[in-house]
Amino acid sequence: MKKISPGKKTRFWRAFRRQWDLQLMVLPAIVVLILFSYLPMSGIIIAFKDFTFRKGIFGSDWVGLKHFQSIITDPFVHRALYNTVMLSLLRLAIVFPAPLIFALMLNEMRFPRLKRVYQTMSYLPYFVSWAIVCAMVPVWLAPNTGFVNSLLQFFGIIKEPVAFLSEPGYFYGLTIILELWKSIGFSAIIYLAAIAGIDQEQYEAAMIDGASKFQKMRYITIPSIRGTVSLLFILSISGILGGNFDVSYLLGNGGNISRSEILQTYNYHMGIIQGRFSYATMVGLMLGVVALAFLLIGNAVIKKLTKTSGLF
């Protein structure tokens, strides 16, 4: 390991003393990170034990990879994994690019008041909790009294009311639509902020050269915010195995469980409902390892394609 020279150490502490007020502001966040993110990681050891409250974390019997072998042979884990991956891929393909497209459309609008109205209307759903949204969805989709079925019948799209929440085939689409409706406006703010930092002289020069709106968008706007898009894409890649627990748990039922059960809800049922803490911890550990692998792969791909430094 390369040793730090005394000169570098001196410069480090000199810079630290100059920034003592900034370091003090960061200190509470570091303490919270250690208390709630790093110290609880010691509990991962129960994934390799038959944990009981009576014996405690370190006194429980060591069983090695017993729970890992159980996961490999459990068909319900396979189903939950399939649903999680499918929903994550749909989220990457639809929900991720939607805010970018929406932000580009808003940026091209030439009526400031109308632009503010659209932007406000789009990000208001973000502030409504998933619990409230999932409480309203069954009312909206009710076969006999819901307005969705009434509208679809009015326009002749369907002839008979459809029980959307009881049919597994509709759950993927319902989840993606709800996430799109709830997040598109707020996520677009990040892209609008990045677009606002672009040098306006580039647009003026392109206008003099006779560039159309689409050409300015393609050759100026999108390349200028490439770093922001890359960063958000890497973060999305790292969460590819992370599902929307609220939607899957609150809207999941016996009728659609074949599509609504994801790894997070499966983990909850195993650990909290059935009390299989070691088994649930092993599932969570596997999720974390795979998510880290996806993060590293996504970061490497983005660095290769965009010639940027990536996330790290």
C-alpha positions as CSV (number, residue, x, y, z in Angstrom):
1,M,0.0,0.0,0.0
2,K,1.3,3.4,-1.0
3,K,2.1,5.6,2.1
4,I,0.9,9.2,2.3
5,S,3.9,11.5,2.4
6,P,4.2,13.9,5.4
7,G,3.6,16.8,3.1
8,K,0.3,15.5,1.9
9,K,-0.7,14.8,5.5
10,T,0.1,18.3,6.5
11,R,-1.8,19.8,3.6
12,F,-4.8,17.6,4.4
13,W,-5.0,18.8,8.0
14,R,-4.4,22.4,7.0
15,A,-7.3,22.2,4.6
16,F,-9.4,20.4,7.2
17,R,-8.8,23.2,9.7
18,R,-9.7,25.8,7.1
19,Q,-13.0,24.0,6.4
20,W,-13.8,23.1,10.0
21,D,-17.2,24.8,9.8
22,L,-18.2,22.8,6.7
23,Q,-16.9,19.6,8.2
24,L,-19.0,20.3,11.3
25,M,-22.1,20.6,9.1
26,V,-21.4,17.2,7.5
27,L,-20.8,15.5,10.9
28,P,-24.5,14.8,11.8
29,A,-25.0,13.1,8.4
30,I,-21.9,10.9,9.0
31,V,-23.2,9.9,12.4
32,V,-26.6,9.0,11.1
33,L,-25.0,7.1,8.2
34,I,-22.9,5.1,10.7
35,L,-25.7,4.4,13.1
36,F,-28.4,3.4,10.6
37,S,-26.4,2.1,7.7
38,Y,-23.1,0.6,8.9
39,L,-23.7,-0.7,12.4
40,P,-26.9,-2.6,11.4
41,M,-24.8,-4.5,8.8
42,S,-23.4,-6.6,11.6
43,G,-26.9,-8.3,11.7
44,I,-26.2,-9.8,8.3
45,I,-24.5,-12.7,10.1
46,I,-27.9,-14.2,11.0
47,A,-28.2,-15.1,7.3
48,F,-25.7,-17.9,8.1
49,K,-27.4,-18.9,11.4
50,D,-30.7,-20.3,12.7
51,F,-31.5,-17.1,14.5
52,T,-33.7,-17.2,17.7
53,F,-34.4,-14.3,20.0
54,R,-33.5,-16.5,23.0
55,K,-29.9,-17.1,21.8
56,G,-29.4,-13.8,20.1
57,I,-27.5,-12.8,17.0
58,F,-24.1,-14.2,18.1
59,G,-25.3,-17.1,20.1
60,S,-27.6,-18.7,17.5
61,D,-26.4,-21.9,15.8
62,W,-24.2,-21.5,12.7
63,V,-25.7,-23.3,9.6
64,G,-23.5,-21.9,6.8
65,L,-25.2,-21.8,3.4
66,K,-28.3,-23.7,4.5
67,H,-30.6,-20.8,3.8
68,F,-28.9,-20.0,0.5
69,Q,-29.6,-23.6,-0.6
70,S,-33.3,-23.2,0.4
71,I,-33.6,-20.1,-1.7
72,I,-32.2,-21.8,-4.8
73,T,-34.8,-24.5,-4.6
74,D,-37.8,-22.4,-3.5
75,P,-40.2,-21.9,-6.5
76,F,-41.8,-18.9,-4.8
77,V,-38.4,-17.0,-4.8
78,H,-38.1,-17.7,-8.6
79,R,-41.6,-16.2,-9.1
80,A,-40.8,-13.2,-7.0
81,L,-37.5,-12.7,-8.8
82,Y,-39.1,-12.9,-12.2
83,N,-41.7,-10.3,-11.3
84,T,-39.1,-8.0,-9.8
85,V,-36.8,-8.2,-12.9
86,M,-39.7,-7.7,-15.3
87,L,-41.1,-4.7,-13.5
88,S,-37.6,-3.2,-13.2
89,L,-36.9,-3.6,-16.9
90,L,-40.2,-2.0,-17.7
91,R,-39.4,0.8,-15.4
92,L,-36.0,1.3,-17.1
93,A,-37.6,1.2,-20.5
94,I,-40.7,3.4,-19.8
95,V,-40.5,5.3,-16.5
96,F,-36.9,6.3,-16.7
97,P,-36.9,8.1,-20.1
98,A,-40.4,9.7,-19.7
99,P,-39.2,12.6,-17.4
100,L,-36.4,13.4,-19.9
101,I,-38.9,13.5,-22.8
102,F,-41.3,15.6,-20.7
103,A,-38.6,18.0,-19.7
104,L,-37.5,18.4,-23.3
105,M,-41.1,19.2,-24.3
106,L,-41.5,21.7,-21.5
107,N,-38.2,23.4,-22.5
108,E,-39.5,23.9,-26.1
109,M,-42.7,25.6,-25.0
110,R,-42.9,29.3,-25.7
111,F,-45.8,30.2,-23.3
112,P,-44.3,30.6,-19.8
113,R,-47.6,30.6,-18.0
114,L,-48.9,27.5,-19.7
115,K,-45.5,25.9,-19.1
116,R,-45.8,26.6,-15.3
117,V,-49.3,25.2,-15.3
118,Y,-48.3,21.9,-16.9
119,Q,-45.3,21.6,-14.7
120,T,-47.3,22.2,-11.5
121,M,-50.0,19.8,-12.5
122,S,-47.4,17.1,-13.4
123,Y,-45.4,17.1,-10.1
124,L,-48.3,17.5,-7.7
125,P,-49.0,13.7,-7.6
126,Y,-45.5,13.2,-6.3
127,F,-46.5,14.6,-3.0
128,V,-49.4,12.2,-2.5
129,S,-48.3,9.2,-0.6
130,W,-48.4,5.7,-2.1
131,A,-50.8,4.6,0.7
132,I,-53.4,7.2,-0.4
133,V,-52.9,6.4,-4.1
134,C,-53.3,2.7,-3.5
135,A,-56.4,3.4,-1.4
136,M,-58.0,5.4,-4.3
137,V,-57.0,2.9,-7.1
138,P,-59.6,0.2,-6.1
139,V,-62.3,2.9,-6.1
140,W,-61.2,4.1,-9.6
141,L,-61.0,0.6,-11.0
142,A,-64.1,-0.9,-9.3
143,P,-65.9,-3.0,-12.0
144,N,-69.4,-1.5,-11.4
145,T,-68.8,1.9,-9.9
146,G,-65.3,2.9,-11.0
147,F,-64.9,5.7,-13.5
148,V,-62.2,3.8,-15.5
149,N,-64.5,1.0,-16.5
150,S,-67.3,3.5,-17.2
151,L,-65.0,5.5,-19.5
152,L,-63.7,2.4,-21.3
153,Q,-67.3,1.2,-21.9
154,F,-68.4,4.7,-23.0
155,F,-65.7,4.7,-25.7
156,G,-66.4,1.2,-26.7
157,I,-63.0,-0.2,-25.7
158,I,-64.6,-2.9,-23.5
159,K,-68.1,-4.3,-23.5
160,E,-68.2,-5.7,-19.9
161,P,-66.6,-4.3,-16.8
162,V,-63.1,-5.6,-16.0
163,A,-61.8,-6.5,-12.6
164,F,-58.4,-5.0,-13.1
165,L,-57.1,-5.8,-9.6
166,S,-58.1,-9.5,-9.8
167,E,-56.5,-10.2,-13.1
168,P,-52.7,-10.9,-13.0
169,G,-52.3,-9.8,-16.6
170,Y,-53.1,-6.2,-15.8
171,F,-50.8,-5.7,-12.8
172,Y,-47.5,-4.9,-14.6
173,G,-49.3,-2.2,-16.7
174,L,-51.1,-0.8,-13.7
175,T,-47.9,-0.5,-11.7
176,I,-46.0,1.3,-14.5
177,I,-48.9,3.7,-15.2
178,L,-49.1,4.6,-11.5
179,E,-45.3,5.2,-11.2
180,L,-45.3,7.2,-14.4
181,W,-48.2,9.4,-13.2
182,K,-46.7,9.9,-9.8
183,S,-43.0,10.6,-10.7
184,I,-42.8,12.1,-14.2
185,G,-43.2,15.7,-13.1
186,F,-40.9,15.7,-10.1
187,S,-38.2,13.8,-11.9
188,A,-38.4,16.2,-14.8
189,I,-37.3,19.0,-12.5
190,I,-33.8,17.5,-12.4
191,Y,-33.5,17.6,-16.2
192,L,-35.0,21.1,-16.4
193,A,-32.4,22.3,-13.9
194,A,-29.6,20.8,-16.0
195,I,-31.1,22.3,-19.2
196,A,-31.3,25.8,-17.5
197,G,-27.5,25.7,-17.1
198,I,-26.8,25.3,-20.8
199,D,-25.1,28.3,-22.5
200,Q,-27.8,30.1,-24.4
201,E,-25.3,31.4,-26.9
202,Q,-25.2,27.9,-28.4
203,Y,-29.0,28.1,-29.2
204,E,-28.5,31.6,-30.7
205,A,-25.7,30.4,-32.9
206,A,-27.8,27.4,-34.0
207,M,-30.8,29.6,-34.7
208,I,-28.6,31.9,-37.0
209,D,-27.5,28.7,-38.8
210,G,-31.1,27.8,-39.4
211,A,-31.4,24.8,-37.0
212,S,-34.8,23.6,-36.2
213,K,-36.1,22.9,-32.7
214,F,-35.6,19.2,-33.1
215,Q,-32.0,19.8,-34.3
216,K,-31.2,22.1,-31.4
217,M,-32.7,19.5,-29.0
218,R,-30.6,16.7,-30.6
219,Y,-27.3,18.4,-31.0
220,I,-27.3,20.9,-28.1
221,T,-29.7,20.1,-25.3
222,I,-29.3,16.3,-25.1
223,P,-25.4,16.3,-25.4
224,S,-25.2,19.1,-22.8
225,I,-27.2,17.1,-20.1
226,R,-25.5,13.8,-20.9
227,G,-23.8,13.7,-17.6
228,T,-27.0,14.2,-15.6
229,V,-28.7,11.5,-17.7
230,S,-25.8,9.1,-17.2
231,L,-25.8,9.6,-13.4
232,L,-29.5,9.0,-13.1
233,F,-29.3,6.0,-15.3
234,I,-26.5,4.4,-13.2
235,L,-28.6,5.0,-10.1
236,S,-31.6,3.3,-11.8
237,I,-29.5,0.4,-12.9
238,S,-28.3,-0.2,-9.3
239,G,-32.0,-0.5,-8.2
240,I,-33.0,-2.9,-11.0
241,L,-33.9,-5.5,-8.4
242,G,-35.7,-2.9,-6.2
243,G,-39.4,-3.0,-6.7
244,N,-42.2,-0.7,-5.6
245,F,-43.1,-2.4,-2.3
246,D,-46.1,-0.1,-1.6
247,V,-47.9,-0.9,-4.9
248,S,-47.1,-4.6,-4.7
249,Y,-48.1,-4.9,-1.1
250,L,-51.1,-2.7,-1.0
251,L,-52.6,-3.7,-4.4
252,G,-51.5,-7.3,-4.3
253,N,-54.1,-10.0,-3.5
254,G,-54.9,-13.6,-4.0
255,G,-56.1,-13.0,-7.6
256,N,-52.9,-11.3,-8.9
257,I,-50.3,-12.7,-6.6
258,S,-48.6,-14.5,-9.5
259,R,-47.6,-11.0,-10.8
260,S,-47.7,-8.8,-7.8
261,E,-45.4,-10.8,-5.5
262,I,-41.9,-9.2,-5.7
263,L,-38.7,-10.0,-3.7
264,Q,-39.4,-7.1,-1.3
265,T,-43.0,-8.3,-0.4
266,Y,-41.7,-12.0,-0.3
267,N,-39.0,-10.9,2.1
268,Y,-41.6,-9.1,4.3
269,H,-43.8,-12.2,4.4
270,M,-41.0,-14.5,5.2
271,G,-39.3,-12.3,7.8
272,I,-42.1,-10.4,9.5
273,I,-45.2,-12.5,9.0
274,Q,-43.7,-16.0,9.3
275,G,-40.7,-15.1,11.5
276,R,-38.1,-16.7,9.3
277,F,-35.5,-14.0,10.0
278,S,-32.4,-15.8,8.9
279,Y,-34.0,-16.8,5.6
280,A,-35.3,-13.3,4.9
281,T,-31.8,-11.9,5.8
282,M,-30.2,-14.2,3.2
283,V,-32.7,-13.0,0.6
284,G,-31.8,-9.4,1.4
285,L,-28.1,-10.2,1.3
286,M,-28.4,-11.7,-2.1
287,L,-30.4,-8.7,-3.3
288,G,-27.7,-6.3,-2.1
289,V,-24.9,-8.3,-3.8
290,V,-26.7,-8.5,-7.1
291,A,-27.6,-4.8,-6.9
292,L,-23.9,-3.9,-6.3
293,A,-22.9,-6.0,-9.3
294,F,-25.5,-4.2,-11.5
295,L,-24.2,-0.8,-10.2
296,L,-20.6,-1.7,-11.2
297,I,-21.7,-3.0,-14.6
298,G,-23.9,0.0,-15.3
299,N,-21.1,2.4,-14.3
300,A,-18.6,0.7,-16.5
301,V,-21.0,0.7,-19.5
302,I,-21.8,4.4,-19.1
303,K,-18.1,5.3,-18.8
304,K,-17.4,3.3,-22.0
305,L,-20.3,4.8,-24.0
306,T,-20.2,8.4,-22.9
307,K,-16.5,8.8,-22.3
308,T,-17.3,10.3,-18.9
309,S,-16.0,9.4,-15.4
310,G,-19.3,7.7,-14.4
311,L,-20.5,7.6,-10.8
312,F,-17.0,6.6,-9.4
